[in-house]
Amino acid sequence: MTTFVDRVELHVAAGNGGHGCASVHREKFKPLGGPDGGNGGRGGDVTLVVDQAVTTLLEYHHSPHRKATNGQPGAGDNRSGKDGQDLVLYVPDGTVVLDKQGNVLADLVGQGTTFVAGQGGRGGLGNAALSSARRKAPGFALLGEPGEARDIVLELKTVADVALVGYPSAGKSSLISVLSAAKPKIADYPFTTLVPNLGVVTAGSTVYTIADVPGLIPGASQGRGLGLEFLRHVERCSVLVHVLDTATLESDRDPVTDLDIIEEELRQYGGLEDRPRIVVLNKVDIPDGQDLAEMIRPDLEQRGYQVFEVSAVARLGLKELSFALAGIVAEARASKPKEEATRIVIRPKAVDDAGFTVTYDEVEDVYRVRGEKPERWVRQTDFNNDEAVGYLADRLNRLGVEDRLMKAGARAGDGVAIGAEENAVVFDWEPSMMAGAEMLGRRGEDHRLEAPRPAAQRRRDRDAERADPDREFDEFNPF
Protein backbone atom coordinates (compact mmCIF):
# COMPACT_ATOMS: atom_id res chain seq x y z
CA MET A 1 0.00 0.00 0.00
CA THR A 2 1.34 3.43 -0.96
CA THR A 3 2.39 5.91 1.69
CA PHE A 4 1.93 8.95 -0.55
CA VAL A 5 -0.96 11.25 0.39
CA ASP A 6 -1.57 14.48 -1.53
CA ARG A 7 -5.01 15.53 -0.25
CA VAL A 8 -6.30 15.62 3.32
CA GLU A 9 -9.04 17.31 5.31
CA LEU A 10 -7.63 18.92 8.43
CA HIS A 11 -9.56 20.06 11.50
CA VAL A 12 -7.64 22.83 13.25
CA ALA A 13 -8.50 24.60 16.48
CA ALA A 14 -6.50 27.47 17.92
CA GLY A 15 -6.14 27.89 21.67
CA ASN A 16 -8.67 29.79 23.75
CA GLY A 17 -7.66 32.96 25.51
CA GLY A 18 -7.38 32.82 29.28
CA HIS A 19 -9.96 34.63 31.43
CA GLY A 20 -9.07 37.83 33.22
CA CYS A 21 -9.02 37.82 37.01
CA ALA A 22 -11.19 39.94 39.31
CA SER A 23 -9.16 40.46 42.47
CA VAL A 24 -8.68 43.11 45.19
CA HIS A 25 -5.29 43.71 46.74
CA ARG A 26 -5.25 42.95 50.48
CA GLU A 27 -2.52 43.36 53.04
CA LYS A 28 -2.26 44.13 56.74
CA PHE A 29 -3.90 47.43 57.70
CA LYS A 30 -4.94 47.84 54.06
CA PRO A 31 -7.79 45.41 53.33
CA LEU A 32 -8.99 47.22 50.20
CA GLY A 33 -5.87 48.13 48.30
CA GLY A 34 -7.49 48.42 44.89
CA PRO A 35 -7.99 46.01 41.99
CA ASP A 36 -5.03 43.80 41.12
CA GLY A 37 -6.49 41.14 38.83
CA GLY A 38 -4.16 40.16 35.98
CA ASN A 39 -4.99 39.61 32.31
CA GLY A 40 -5.50 36.21 30.71
CA GLY A 41 -2.94 34.79 28.32
CA ARG A 42 -3.39 34.65 24.53
CA GLY A 43 -4.37 31.33 22.96
CA GLY A 44 -1.87 29.63 20.67
CA ASP A 45 -2.12 29.95 16.87
CA VAL A 46 -2.16 27.06 14.39
CA THR A 47 0.35 27.89 11.64
CA LEU A 48 1.25 26.02 8.44
CA VAL A 49 4.91 26.30 7.42
CA VAL A 50 6.52 25.01 4.21
CA ASP A 51 9.38 22.61 4.82
CA GLN A 52 11.08 21.13 1.75
CA ALA A 53 12.10 18.11 3.80
CA VAL A 54 8.41 17.14 3.98
CA THR A 55 7.16 15.46 0.79
CA THR A 56 3.74 14.08 1.69
CA LEU A 57 0.65 14.87 3.77
CA LEU A 58 0.59 11.37 5.25
CA GLU A 59 1.03 12.60 8.83
CA TYR A 60 -2.19 14.64 8.67
CA HIS A 61 -4.05 11.80 6.98
CA HIS A 62 -3.54 9.68 10.11
CA SER A 63 -4.01 12.55 12.60
CA PRO A 64 -6.40 15.11 11.08
CA HIS A 65 -7.37 16.84 14.35
CA ARG A 66 -4.87 19.43 15.55
CA LYS A 67 -5.27 21.90 18.43
CA ALA A 68 -3.04 24.56 19.94
CA THR A 69 -2.83 25.08 23.69
CA ASN A 70 -5.02 27.53 25.61
CA GLY A 71 -3.85 30.67 27.36
CA GLN A 72 -3.74 30.55 31.15
CA PRO A 73 -6.10 32.71 33.26
CA GLY A 74 -4.83 35.78 35.07
CA ALA A 75 -4.29 35.84 38.81
CA GLY A 76 -4.21 38.30 41.66
CA ASP A 77 -1.28 40.57 42.44
CA ASN A 78 -1.31 41.71 38.76
CA ARG A 79 -0.07 38.36 37.48
CA SER A 80 -0.94 37.80 33.84
CA GLY A 81 -1.64 34.32 32.53
CA LYS A 82 0.85 32.50 30.34
CA ASP A 83 0.26 32.62 26.58
CA GLY A 84 -0.68 29.39 24.84
CA GLN A 85 2.00 27.70 22.74
CA ASP A 86 1.63 28.08 18.97
CA LEU A 87 1.20 24.86 17.00
CA VAL A 88 3.38 24.69 13.86
CA LEU A 89 2.39 22.19 11.17
CA TYR A 90 5.00 21.53 8.47
CA VAL A 91 3.69 20.93 4.95
CA PRO A 92 5.36 20.16 1.60
CA ASP A 93 6.33 22.86 -0.86
CA GLY A 94 3.40 23.44 -3.21
CA THR A 95 0.60 22.88 -0.71
CA VAL A 96 -2.68 24.67 -1.44
CA VAL A 97 -5.03 25.48 1.46
CA LEU A 98 -8.76 25.51 0.70
CA ASP A 99 -11.93 25.84 2.73
CA LYS A 100 -14.74 23.27 2.68
CA GLN A 101 -16.39 25.08 -0.26
CA GLY A 102 -13.23 24.80 -2.38
CA ASN A 103 -12.14 28.46 -2.11
CA VAL A 104 -8.37 28.93 -2.07
CA LEU A 105 -7.17 30.41 1.21
CA ALA A 106 -3.42 30.22 0.58
CA ASP A 107 -0.93 28.85 -1.95
CA LEU A 108 2.21 27.85 -0.05
CA VAL A 109 5.24 27.85 -2.34
CA GLY A 110 8.80 28.36 -1.16
CA GLN A 111 10.76 27.29 1.88
CA GLY A 112 9.49 28.94 5.07
CA THR A 113 6.22 30.28 3.64
CA THR A 114 3.64 30.49 6.43
CA PHE A 115 -0.13 30.69 6.78
CA VAL A 116 -2.07 31.11 10.03
CA ALA A 117 -4.82 28.51 9.73
CA GLY A 118 -6.29 29.25 13.16
CA GLN A 119 -6.00 32.48 15.14
CA GLY A 120 -5.65 32.12 18.89
CA GLY A 121 -8.20 33.85 21.11
CA ARG A 122 -7.39 37.04 22.97
CA GLY A 123 -6.94 36.90 26.68
CA GLY A 124 -9.52 38.66 28.83
CA LEU A 125 -8.61 41.83 30.72
CA GLY A 126 -8.39 41.65 34.50
CA ASN A 127 -10.15 44.16 36.71
CA ALA A 128 -6.88 46.07 37.19
CA ALA A 129 -6.84 46.91 33.48
CA LEU A 130 -10.54 47.79 33.54
CA SER A 131 -10.26 50.31 36.38
CA SER A 132 -10.65 53.98 35.58
CA ALA A 133 -11.47 57.28 37.28
CA ARG A 134 -15.19 56.49 37.02
CA ARG A 135 -14.86 52.79 37.81
CA LYS A 136 -12.23 52.63 40.55
CA ALA A 137 -12.89 49.09 41.75
CA PRO A 138 -14.45 46.88 39.04
CA GLY A 139 -15.98 43.76 40.48
CA PHE A 140 -15.63 41.83 37.23
CA ALA A 141 -13.13 40.83 34.55
CA LEU A 142 -13.46 40.01 30.86
CA LEU A 143 -13.55 36.44 29.60
CA GLY A 144 -10.99 35.11 27.17
CA GLU A 145 -12.07 34.74 23.56
CA PRO A 146 -12.41 31.26 22.03
CA GLY A 147 -9.77 30.32 19.49
CA GLU A 148 -10.63 30.02 15.81
CA ALA A 149 -11.70 26.52 14.80
CA ARG A 150 -12.37 25.47 11.22
CA ASP A 151 -12.03 22.67 8.70
CA ILE A 152 -9.55 23.14 5.87
CA VAL A 153 -8.43 21.01 2.94
CA LEU A 154 -4.75 20.60 2.05
CA GLU A 155 -3.89 19.72 -1.54
CA LEU A 156 -0.35 19.03 -2.68
CA LYS A 157 0.58 20.25 -6.16
CA THR A 158 4.06 19.07 -7.04
CA VAL A 159 6.46 21.93 -7.73
CA ALA A 160 8.17 20.65 -10.92
CA ASP A 161 9.45 22.35 -14.07
CA VAL A 162 8.66 19.44 -16.40
CA ALA A 163 5.74 17.01 -16.24
CA LEU A 164 5.74 13.68 -18.10
CA VAL A 165 2.23 12.64 -19.13
CA GLY A 166 0.99 9.69 -21.11
CA TYR A 167 -0.75 6.34 -21.08
CA PRO A 168 0.15 3.69 -18.49
CA SER A 169 3.26 1.73 -19.49
CA ALA A 170 4.36 4.40 -21.96
CA GLY A 171 7.78 4.45 -20.32
CA LYS A 172 7.55 7.58 -18.18
CA SER A 173 9.10 5.97 -15.11
CA SER A 174 11.92 4.52 -17.16
CA LEU A 175 12.56 7.90 -18.75
CA ILE A 176 12.76 9.77 -15.44
CA SER A 177 15.04 7.08 -14.01
CA VAL A 178 17.66 7.64 -16.74
CA LEU A 179 17.31 11.43 -16.91
CA SER A 180 17.73 11.85 -13.14
CA ALA A 181 18.78 9.94 -10.06
CA ALA A 182 15.17 9.04 -9.19
CA LYS A 183 14.45 5.34 -8.78
CA PRO A 184 10.73 4.82 -9.40
CA LYS A 185 9.07 1.42 -9.57
CA ILE A 186 9.26 0.01 -13.10
CA ALA A 187 7.35 -3.04 -14.37
CA ASP A 188 5.72 -4.31 -17.57
CA TYR A 189 2.08 -3.92 -16.44
CA PRO A 190 -0.24 -0.89 -16.40
CA PHE A 191 -0.56 1.45 -13.43
CA THR A 192 2.82 0.54 -12.01
CA THR A 193 3.20 4.15 -10.89
CA LEU A 194 0.74 4.94 -8.13
CA VAL A 195 2.35 8.16 -6.91
CA PRO A 196 4.11 11.05 -8.69
CA ASN A 197 7.86 10.61 -8.89
CA LEU A 198 10.16 13.63 -8.78
CA GLY A 199 13.70 13.83 -10.12
CA VAL A 200 16.36 16.51 -10.51
CA VAL A 201 18.05 16.90 -13.92
CA THR A 202 21.24 18.84 -14.71
CA ALA A 203 21.76 19.96 -18.31
CA GLY A 204 24.72 22.29 -18.69
CA SER A 205 24.25 25.19 -16.28
CA THR A 206 20.50 24.60 -15.88
CA VAL A 207 19.11 22.47 -13.08
CA TYR A 208 15.43 21.61 -13.23
CA THR A 209 12.97 19.16 -11.72
CA ILE A 210 10.97 16.62 -13.66
CA ALA A 211 7.83 14.84 -12.45
CA ASP A 212 6.45 11.52 -13.62
CA VAL A 213 2.65 11.71 -13.32
CA PRO A 214 0.72 8.40 -12.99
CA GLY A 215 -0.75 7.16 -16.27
CA LEU A 216 -3.80 8.88 -17.74
CA ILE A 217 -6.63 7.10 -19.53
CA PRO A 218 -9.84 8.28 -21.26
CA GLY A 219 -12.16 9.82 -18.67
CA ALA A 220 -9.37 10.73 -16.25
CA SER A 221 -10.63 14.31 -15.89
CA GLN A 222 -13.99 12.89 -14.72
CA GLY A 223 -12.42 10.57 -12.16
CA ARG A 224 -11.72 7.40 -14.13
CA GLY A 225 -8.56 5.55 -13.24
CA LEU A 226 -5.87 7.44 -11.31
CA GLY A 227 -5.68 10.54 -13.48
CA LEU A 228 -8.01 12.85 -11.60
CA GLU A 229 -6.14 12.21 -8.35
CA PHE A 230 -2.84 13.42 -9.87
CA LEU A 231 -3.71 15.88 -12.64
CA ARG A 232 -3.24 18.66 -10.10
CA HIS A 233 0.47 17.82 -10.06
CA VAL A 234 0.96 19.16 -13.60
CA GLU A 235 -0.52 22.59 -12.85
CA ARG A 236 2.75 24.22 -11.75
CA CYS A 237 4.99 22.83 -14.52
CA SER A 238 6.61 24.97 -17.21
CA VAL A 239 6.43 22.37 -19.98
CA LEU A 240 4.39 19.23 -20.66
CA VAL A 241 6.09 16.23 -22.21
CA HIS A 242 3.88 13.69 -24.00
CA VAL A 243 5.54 10.29 -23.72
CA LEU A 244 4.14 8.10 -26.52
CA ASP A 245 4.67 4.35 -26.73
CA THR A 246 5.71 3.42 -30.28
CA ALA A 247 5.91 -0.29 -29.46
CA THR A 248 2.59 -0.88 -27.72
CA LEU A 249 1.24 -4.43 -27.73
CA GLU A 250 -2.38 -3.27 -27.78
CA SER A 251 -3.81 -3.52 -31.28
CA ASP A 252 -6.47 -0.83 -30.75
CA ARG A 253 -3.94 1.88 -29.83
CA ASP A 254 -1.53 4.06 -31.77
CA PRO A 255 0.67 6.99 -30.63
CA VAL A 256 -1.27 9.73 -32.43
CA THR A 257 -4.58 8.61 -30.96
CA ASP A 258 -2.99 8.39 -27.51
CA LEU A 259 -1.79 11.99 -27.89
CA ASP A 260 -5.24 13.23 -28.91
CA ILE A 261 -6.91 11.47 -25.97
CA ILE A 262 -4.45 12.85 -23.41
CA GLU A 263 -4.78 16.36 -24.87
CA GLU A 264 -8.56 16.12 -24.57
CA GLU A 265 -8.27 15.11 -20.91
CA LEU A 266 -5.92 18.04 -20.24
CA ARG A 267 -8.35 20.39 -22.01
CA GLN A 268 -11.28 19.19 -19.91
CA TYR A 269 -9.23 19.56 -16.73
CA GLY A 270 -8.43 23.14 -17.77
CA GLY A 271 -5.75 25.69 -16.98
CA LEU A 272 -2.94 24.10 -19.04
CA GLU A 273 -3.60 25.61 -22.47
CA ASP A 274 -0.62 28.01 -22.27
CA ARG A 275 2.02 25.39 -21.43
CA PRO A 276 4.44 24.43 -24.22
CA ARG A 277 4.36 20.81 -25.33
CA ILE A 278 7.07 18.39 -26.40
CA VAL A 279 6.43 14.94 -27.85
CA VAL A 280 8.74 12.06 -26.96
CA LEU A 281 8.48 8.91 -29.08
CA ASN A 282 9.74 6.24 -26.70
CA LYS A 283 11.00 2.66 -27.27
CA VAL A 284 12.60 3.34 -30.66
CA ASP A 285 15.20 0.67 -29.85
CA ILE A 286 12.58 -1.88 -30.93
CA PRO A 287 12.48 -2.24 -34.74
CA ASP A 288 8.71 -1.88 -34.99
CA GLY A 289 8.88 1.14 -32.68
CA GLN A 290 11.52 2.81 -34.87
CA ASP A 291 9.45 2.25 -38.02
CA LEU A 292 6.29 3.64 -36.41
CA ALA A 293 8.19 6.67 -35.07
CA GLU A 294 9.50 7.53 -38.53
CA MET A 295 5.99 7.16 -39.93
CA ILE A 296 4.17 9.48 -37.53
CA ARG A 297 6.90 12.05 -36.89
CA PRO A 298 6.08 14.24 -39.94
CA ASP A 299 2.42 14.39 -38.89
CA LEU A 300 3.33 15.48 -35.35
CA GLU A 301 5.80 18.12 -36.57
CA GLN A 302 3.15 19.44 -38.95
CA ARG A 303 0.92 20.00 -35.89
CA GLY A 304 3.65 22.20 -34.41
CA TYR A 305 5.13 19.76 -31.89
CA GLN A 306 8.85 19.45 -31.23
CA VAL A 307 9.49 15.70 -31.51
CA PHE A 308 12.27 13.60 -29.99
CA GLU A 309 12.91 9.89 -30.62
CA VAL A 310 14.36 8.25 -27.52
CA SER A 311 14.88 4.93 -25.82
CA ALA A 312 15.10 4.80 -22.06
CA VAL A 313 16.49 1.25 -22.20
CA ALA A 314 19.16 1.85 -24.85
CA ARG A 315 19.65 5.46 -23.70
CA LEU A 316 19.19 6.92 -27.14
CA GLY A 317 18.36 10.60 -27.71
CA LEU A 318 18.37 11.48 -24.02
CA LYS A 319 21.04 14.20 -24.19
CA GLU A 320 19.19 16.13 -26.89
CA LEU A 321 15.92 15.85 -24.97
CA SER A 322 17.50 16.94 -21.69
CA PHE A 323 19.07 20.08 -23.17
CA ALA A 324 15.89 20.97 -25.08
CA LEU A 325 13.89 20.81 -21.85
CA ALA A 326 16.54 22.89 -20.06
CA GLY A 327 16.21 25.60 -22.73
CA ILE A 328 12.43 25.77 -22.37
CA VAL A 329 12.63 25.84 -18.57
CA ALA A 330 15.27 28.60 -18.61
CA GLU A 331 13.12 30.66 -20.99
CA ALA A 332 10.05 30.17 -18.77
CA ARG A 333 11.97 31.24 -15.68
CA ALA A 334 13.30 34.35 -17.43
CA SER A 335 9.80 35.36 -18.54
CA LYS A 336 8.39 35.24 -15.04
CA PRO A 337 8.15 38.64 -13.33
CA LYS A 338 10.64 39.23 -10.57
CA GLU A 339 9.22 38.89 -7.09
CA GLU A 340 8.87 42.28 -5.46
CA ALA A 341 9.60 42.95 -1.85
CA THR A 342 6.65 42.55 0.48
CA ARG A 343 4.61 45.72 0.60
CA ILE A 344 2.31 46.80 3.40
CA VAL A 345 -1.03 47.91 2.02
CA ILE A 346 -2.92 50.36 4.23
CA ARG A 347 -6.65 50.48 3.66
CA PRO A 348 -8.19 53.17 5.88
CA LYS A 349 -11.80 52.75 6.92
CA ALA A 350 -14.45 54.87 5.33
CA VAL A 351 -15.43 58.04 7.18
CA ASP A 352 -18.97 56.77 7.74
CA ASP A 353 -17.93 53.23 8.73
CA ALA A 354 -19.29 52.62 12.24
CA GLY A 355 -17.73 49.16 12.50
CA PHE A 356 -21.07 47.36 12.79
CA THR A 357 -24.38 46.92 10.99
CA VAL A 358 -27.98 46.75 12.16
CA THR A 359 -30.52 44.80 10.07
CA TYR A 360 -34.03 43.56 10.71
CA ASP A 361 -34.57 39.78 10.58
CA GLU A 362 -38.20 39.21 9.61
CA VAL A 363 -38.05 35.46 10.24
CA GLU A 364 -36.85 35.74 13.84
CA ASP A 365 -38.46 39.18 14.37
CA VAL A 366 -35.28 40.66 15.82
CA TYR A 367 -32.89 43.46 14.97
CA ARG A 368 -29.56 41.79 14.32
CA VAL A 369 -26.33 43.61 15.21
CA ARG A 370 -23.21 42.35 13.40
CA GLY A 371 -19.70 43.69 13.75
CA GLU A 372 -16.29 42.74 15.03
CA LYS A 373 -16.38 44.88 18.18
CA PRO A 374 -19.94 44.15 19.38
CA GLU A 375 -19.56 40.43 18.82
CA ARG A 376 -16.17 40.34 20.53
CA TRP A 377 -17.49 42.30 23.51
CA VAL A 378 -20.38 39.85 23.87
CA ARG A 379 -17.99 36.89 23.85
CA GLN A 380 -15.92 38.53 26.57
CA THR A 381 -18.87 39.25 28.88
CA ASP A 382 -19.71 37.11 31.89
CA PHE A 383 -23.52 37.29 31.90
CA ASN A 384 -23.64 35.86 35.41
CA ASN A 385 -22.13 39.12 36.67
CA ASP A 386 -24.53 42.07 36.66
CA GLU A 387 -21.73 44.63 36.68
CA ALA A 388 -20.09 42.98 33.65
CA VAL A 389 -23.44 43.20 31.83
CA GLY A 390 -23.69 46.87 32.69
CA TYR A 391 -20.16 47.43 31.38
CA LEU A 392 -21.19 45.77 28.09
CA ALA A 393 -24.18 48.11 27.87
CA ASP A 394 -21.88 51.11 28.38
CA ARG A 395 -19.58 49.99 25.58
CA LEU A 396 -22.41 49.32 23.13
CA ASN A 397 -23.95 52.72 23.86
CA ARG A 398 -20.66 54.54 23.33
CA LEU A 399 -20.17 52.69 20.05
CA GLY A 400 -23.49 54.03 18.79
CA VAL A 401 -25.50 50.81 18.69
CA GLU A 402 -28.48 52.43 20.45
CA ASP A 403 -28.61 55.34 17.99
CA ARG A 404 -28.40 52.99 15.05
CA LEU A 405 -31.23 50.83 16.41
CA MET A 406 -33.44 53.90 16.73
CA LYS A 407 -32.69 54.90 13.14
CA ALA A 408 -33.50 51.36 11.99
CA GLY A 409 -36.98 51.66 13.53
CA ALA A 410 -36.52 49.62 16.69
CA ARG A 411 -38.92 50.39 19.52
CA ALA A 412 -39.00 49.59 23.20
CA GLY A 413 -39.47 45.87 23.78
CA ASP A 414 -38.22 44.76 20.33
CA GLY A 415 -35.79 41.87 20.25
CA VAL A 416 -32.13 42.62 19.53
CA ALA A 417 -29.62 39.89 18.70
CA ILE A 418 -25.86 40.45 18.71
CA GLY A 419 -23.83 37.93 16.74
CA ALA A 420 -24.40 35.15 14.23
CA GLU A 421 -27.65 33.21 14.30
CA GLU A 422 -26.20 30.06 15.85
CA ASN A 423 -24.68 31.74 18.92
CA ALA A 424 -26.30 35.18 19.14
CA VAL A 425 -27.17 36.87 22.44
CA VAL A 426 -30.82 38.02 22.32
CA PHE A 427 -32.44 40.54 24.66
CA ASP A 428 -35.45 42.87 24.79
CA TRP A 429 -34.34 46.40 23.99
CA GLU A 430 -35.19 49.25 26.30
CA PRO A 431 -33.84 52.53 24.85
CA SER A 432 -32.36 55.01 27.27
CA MET A 433 -30.07 58.02 27.21
CA MET A 434 -28.01 56.27 29.88
CA ALA A 435 -26.53 52.81 29.98
CA GLY A 436 -24.87 50.41 32.34
CA ALA A 437 -24.07 51.45 35.88
CA GLU A 438 -25.33 55.03 35.38
CA MET A 439 -29.00 53.94 35.07
CA LEU A 440 -29.08 51.28 37.73
CA GLY A 441 -30.18 51.15 41.32
CA ARG A 442 -27.71 48.35 42.10
CA ARG A 443 -24.21 48.48 40.68
CA GLY A 444 -24.03 46.76 37.31
CA GLU A 445 -27.64 45.61 37.14
CA ASP A 446 -29.17 46.09 33.68
CA HIS A 447 -32.80 45.06 33.10
CA ARG A 448 -32.36 45.28 29.35
CA LEU A 449 -30.53 41.95 29.34
CA GLU A 450 -33.16 39.87 31.09
CA ALA A 451 -34.57 36.67 29.61
CA PRO A 452 -36.00 37.56 26.15
CA ARG A 453 -39.69 37.19 25.37
CA PRO A 454 -40.71 34.77 22.62
CA ALA A 455 -40.84 36.24 19.10
CA ALA A 456 -44.62 35.71 18.88
CA GLN A 457 -45.19 37.61 22.15
CA ARG A 458 -42.99 40.49 21.00
CA ARG A 459 -44.94 40.64 17.73
CA ARG A 460 -48.32 40.75 19.53
CA ASP A 461 -47.21 43.43 21.97
CA ARG A 462 -45.79 45.58 19.22
CA ASP A 463 -48.91 45.28 17.06
CA ALA A 464 -51.12 46.19 20.03
CA GLU A 465 -49.01 49.22 20.84
CA ARG A 466 -49.09 50.46 17.27
CA ALA A 467 -52.88 50.02 17.14
CA ASP A 468 -53.33 52.03 20.38
CA PRO A 469 -50.23 54.15 21.11
CA ASP A 470 -51.78 55.62 24.28
CA ARG A 471 -52.74 52.28 25.80
CA GLU A 472 -49.75 52.03 28.10
CA PHE A 473 -50.14 55.67 29.26
CA ASP A 474 -53.86 55.27 30.02
CA GLU A 475 -53.24 52.16 32.14
CA PHE A 476 -50.82 53.97 34.44
CA ASN A 477 -52.21 57.52 34.35
CA PRO A 478 -53.75 58.14 37.81
CA PHE A 479 -55.76 61.13 36.65
Buried (B, 14 or more C-beta within 10 A) or exposed (E): EEEBBBBBEBBBBBBBBBBBBBBBBEEEEEEEEEBBBBBBBBBBBBBBBBBEEBBBBBBBBEEBEBBBBBBBBBBBEBBBBBBBBBBBBBBBBBBBBBEEEEEEBBBBBEEEBEBBBBBBBBBBBBBBBBBEEEBEEBBBBBBBBBBBEBEBBBBBBBBBBBBBBBBBBBBBBBBBBBBBEBEBEBEEEBEBBBBBBBBBBEBEEBEBBBBBBBBBBBBBBEEEBBBBBBBBBBBBBBBBBBBBBBBBEEEEBBBBEBBEBBBEBBEEBEEBEEBBBBBBBBBBBBEEBBEBBEEBBEEBEEEEBBBBBBBBEEEBBBEEBBEBBBBBBBEBEEEEEEEEEEEEEEEEEEEEEBEBEBEEBEEBBBBBBBBEBBBBBBBBBBEEBBBBBBBBBBBBBEBBBBEBBEEBEBBBBBBBBBBEEEEBBBBBBBBBEEBBBEBBEEBBBBEBBEEBBEBEBBBEBBEEBEEEEEEEEEEEEEE
